[in-house]
Amino acid sequence: MAIKVSMHNWMRPEPIERTIERLARLGYDGIEISGEPDQYDVGRVRGLLEEHGLVCWGAVTLMMGARDLCHEDRYMRIGSVEYVKDCLTFVSQLGGQIVTVVPSTVGKITPMGSPADEWRWCVESLRECQAHAESVGVRIALEPLNRFETYFLNRGEQALALAEEVGGNCGVALDTFHMNIEEADLIDAIHQAGDRLADFHVADNNRMPPGHGALDWDAIVRALHTIGYQGHMTAEFVPSLDRSSISEREIGDASEAGGGVAMEKFLRDHSTGAVPEAYYDRCAQASIDHLRAALAGSTSTV
């Protein structure tokens, strides 16, 4: 199976109809939908995907507010496990294959317990999630984030160790933006993940669309082919605010984006805000164009 291209949709809160129409128009294969099961009507989303010839590749957990699988409060962990289970069921109902799980709250940078305690809390939580994942036929992928967004899981080797302890087919998700900050060798991290790699998120080193930074996308795609990765590359560009006199981004404050208080904080934590639709379209187009070119080039040389 050839590597396909999907895109996240959390970066710009908008009606799902608009998102799916854009992805189809620009030539994407699918969507990795925001992990907000309560915000979507499954039947409606399935119908839209079928109408536009797209698939649901999976979902990503949005770890904001009270969502934290390694929280010191047992009842916070219980609620977070139920949230992940809901995401797994949601993806299963949409015919998806993976749920990328960020274990701890994005933006939480202060530990609540010893390393041993937090690791144990997280393993216990994830084992319960893994049992549910197996029951609904969806694979969990654990995603490391950079040190400025979490202290808990930052590198591929850590995610692999956690996945191994959780057991089953628990995998990892790698993200080129985070890898560029935390990995000693981005390509080697892909090789080390091997068949545990269940999802792959893509943005350039500056978190802009692929091709707008310094990463070698031909080398990245070759590495994915080398390990036999057969999933999706999911675009996750996050244009940052730019209030300088030379700015061309015109990104509004996060309070203007919609989606509620928790989403507003989530966008602020990612240094972005209300992205204008025309600018968002250009970023989505640039992502698919560059990834398609890299994939085509690698196919001709493999």
Secondary structure, DSSP 8 states (H G I E B T S, - for coil): ---EEEEE-TTS---HHHHHHHHHHHT--EEEEEE-GGG--HHHHHHHHHHHT-EEEEEEE---TT--TT-SSHHHHHHHHHHHHHHHHHHHHTT--EEEE--S-TTB-S-SS-HHHHHHHHHHHHHHHHHHHHHHT-EEEE----TTTBSS--SHHHHHHHHHHH-TT-EEEEEHHHHHHH-S-HHHHHHHHGGGEEEEEE--TTSSSTTSSS--HHHHHHHHHHTT--SEEEE--------STT-----B-GGGS-S-HHHHHHHHHTT--B--HHHHHHHHHHHHHHHHHHHHHHHHH-
